[in-house]
Amino acid sequence: MIENRHLRYFLEVARTLHITRAAERLHIAQPALTQNMQQLEQELGVELFERKGRRISLTEAGRVFEREAEHSLRVFLGAQLAAQRAVRGEVGKVVIGFQSTAGLTVIPHLLKQLGNKYPEIEVALREMGTSAQRKALRQGELDVAIMYTLPDDEFSHHELTPEPLVIALPESHPLAARDSIAVKELAKERFVLPAPEVAEVLYHAVLAECADSGFQPLHIQEVSTAQTALGIVSAGFGISILPAAIQALPRKGVVLKPIRNSRLQVQLALMWPADHASPIIPKLLECLL
């Protein structure tokens, strides 16, 4: 069977046309090199060299084989390099799930950094809610997910920058002129929130903050995205508490206010299956941190 070493050895002999010199450059014994060339000719069923005493030259078959061997060796070395780069996470494809608000800040930053540092990494994006991302991670449909979540044993994770929450109000709301608003002042308001299956951590964080402020919302309109929540708020149908990333969205008819005397925030995390990590994950973290 012809191996990579046979090609390397042959090309060195073809370049030098001198067995002893080629053996020295290859750092192998001359008899071993001669034996390898004989094995190669036997495998091919042709004579590659014309031998006249100590002098050798390439036959026509040898010249043709030299061209093809050079090409084959380049292809092999290129494939070897590509495989090594893939193991290091420098090339390949990664499928990333992300929460809608992460698409406003984190995802654009990540794509820009990846494009600058690792342009050969192919990225496929899937905008999904929390429950859908977890399911997709379990089923191998995602390599990683970026979501507001609490860590658990099922997934490995790396926490990203914590994000404060803000109150979204219709611009005609009586509280819209305030510099900041306490959550307890929202006790009689209709809340518009991304549903728990879409943004579990956000939903429960808001309800916990309301409980700490002495009330539970009388009515909650659940929606699928923060963008939809803002649209409903702009119509005067209620108020919302959302991640500060929504400041990147156009929001005609809506004002955003910080929450007074509150450390309410959500934590974005990069998550992946605990039993399977894409080699590209360290590069993602490098670009995110």
N, C-alpha and C positions, 0 to 999 in steps of 0.2 A: 504494500500500500504506500502510495506517495504521500509524504508528510511535508509540512512547512519547511522543515530543516533541509529536505532534499532540494527544494527550490532555492533556499538561501545559499546552500553549498554550491549548487550548479551555477548560479549567477556570479559568484565570486570566482569560480574557475573560468567561466566565460569571459569575465573582465580581465583576468590576469593571463589566461592561457598558459598557466604554469601551476602544476599541482602543488609543488613544495611551497611556493609563495602564497598560494591561496590557503593552504593549510595553516601557515604561520599567521595570516591575517584573520583566519577563523578561530585560531587558538585550539586546533585539534591536531591529532597525529596524522601524518601523510597517509599511512596505510588505511586509517579509518575513512579519510576523505575519498581515497581511491575506491574503497569498498562501497561507499555511499553512491558514487557516480555509477558504478557497475549495477547496483541495485536499481537505480533510477532508469538506466537504459533497459534493464530487464523488464521492469514494470511497463515501460512505454513500448517496448518491442522494436526500438529503433536505436541506431548508433548516433549519439549526439556529438561525439568527438572523433576526429581523424588523428590517429596516433602514428607518429614517425619518430621512433626512438624516444628521446625525452621531450620532443616537441609535440605539441598538440594544437589542433585548430578545430573550429566548429564545422560540422557538416551542414548541409542545407537544412536538414531536420533540426540540428542544433540551433541554427540562427532563428528559425521560426519559433522553436520552443523558448528561446531566450526572450523574444518579444512577449509571448504569452505568459511566461513565468514572471516577468517583471510586472505585468498587469495584475496577475493573480496575487502576487505578493503585496502589491499596493492595496488591492481590495481587502485582503486578509488583515493587513495592518490597520486599514481604515475601520474595518469591522471590529477589530480588537480594541481600538481606541474608543469607538462609539460605545462598546459594551462597558468599558472601564468608566467612561464619563456617565453612563446611565447609572452605574452602581453608585457613583458619587453624587447623583442627583442633578447633574449639569445639563442633561438632555432627557427627553421623554415627554410623556403626557400626564397631566394631573387634572382630575375632575374635582372642582371645588363647589360645594354647596354654600349658600350664604343667605342670611336674613336680609330682608329688604333694606333696612336702614344701614346695614353694613355696606350695601352697594353705593351709598352716598359718599363715604369717606374711605373706609378701609380697602375696599376692592379697587377703586381707582389708584390709590397709593400703591397697592401690591402689584397691580398690572404694570404700572410705570417702572417700578423698581426691577421687576422681573425682566421687562423688555430691555432695560439698560444693562443689567448684569448677566442675565441668562436668556438670551434671545432664542435659544434652541429648545427651551421648555415650552411645550404647547399646553395652553390652558383652555379648559372647557368649563363654563360657568353654569350653575343651576340655582336660580332664585327659588328658595323654598322656606317654608315655616319650620319651626323647631321639630315637631313630631315627624314631619316628612324627611327632614335631614337625618334624624336618628334612624329611621327605618332604612333610608338609602345607604347609610354607613353600614348597617348590619348586613344588608344584602349585597354589599360590594359595588353599589352603583355610584358611590362617591369615594374619593380617596381621602378627602378632608372636608370639614364643615366649619364655617365661621358663624357662630351664633351666641346669643345671650343665654347663658346656661350655667347651671351648677355642676361642678365636676362629679363624676361617679366612677365606679370601678370598671364599667363596661367600656369606657373610652379613655384613651390617653388624651392629655390636653396641655395647652400652654396658654395661660391667661394673657390677654392683651390689655391695652389701656382702659381703665374704668371710665365709664361715660355717665355724666350727670343727666338727670331728667329735667325737662322743662314743662311748663303748663301752656297748652295751646288754647286760646280764647278767640271768639269772634271779636273783630275790632270794635264792634258796638257794645260789647259787654261792659257792665258797670265797673268791673275790676281791671279793664284793659289799660287804664291810665296809671295803674300802680307800677312801681319799680320792681316789686317782688310780691309774691302771694303765698300765704300760708295754706297748707292743704286743708286745714279745718274750715277755711272760708268757702270751700267747695262742697260742703255737706248737702246742700239742696240742689246741686247741679246734676244734669244728665251727663253721664260719662260715655265717651266714645273710645273704645280700646281695641287694639288687635286681639283677636280671640286667643285663648290659652293654647290651642293646638298650633297656633302660628307663632306666638311669642309668650311661651309659658312663664319664663322668669319675669318678664316685664309685667305681665298681667297680675301675677301674685304679689310682686313687689309693690305695685300701686295699691292693691287691696289691703296689704299689710300696713302701708303708710296711712291709708284712710282709717283703718282700725286703731292705729296708734294715735290718730287725731280725734278719736271718739265717735266715729260713724262708719257706716257701710253705705256705699252708693245706692240710692233708691232705684236707679235704672241704669243698666249698662247696655249700650249698643255695641255688639261685637262686629269687627270688620276684619278683612284679610290683610290689609297693609296700612302702614303709617300714612301713606299718601291718601288713601281713602278716608282715614280718620280726619285728616286736615280738610279734605273737601267737605265732609259733613259738618265739621266745626265752622267752616266759612259760611255755611248756610244758616248758622245760628241754632243748630239742632242740639248742641251740647258743647262740652269742653273735653280736652284730652290731656293726658300726661304721657309724654313720649321721650325717647332718647334725644339728646341735644343735636345729634347728627341731622335731624330734620331741618335744622337751620340752613342746610345746603339746598333745600327745596324751594321752588317758587310757592308762595303761600298768600295769594291775594285774599284779603278779607280776614286774615288771621294774624294775631299777635302772639309772640312767645315771651313768657315771663319766667325768671328763675324762681325756684321754690324757697321760701323764706324759712330759715332755721331748720334746714333738713340736709342730711347727707345722702339722700336718696339717689342711688345710682345703679347702673347695671354693668355687668362685666362681660365683655366680649371674650370669647376664647376660640382658639384654633383646636379642633378636636379630630381624632382619627381612631380607628379600631385599635384596641389595646394589643390584639394578637397579629396585627398586620400594619406595618408603617411603610408608606411609599418613601423611597430614597430621596424624593424631591422635598419632603417636609422640612429638613434642615434649611434648605434654600428659601422656602417660604418664610420661615421664622426669621432668617437673616434679613429678608426684605421687609418684614413687618415691624421688627424691633428697632 
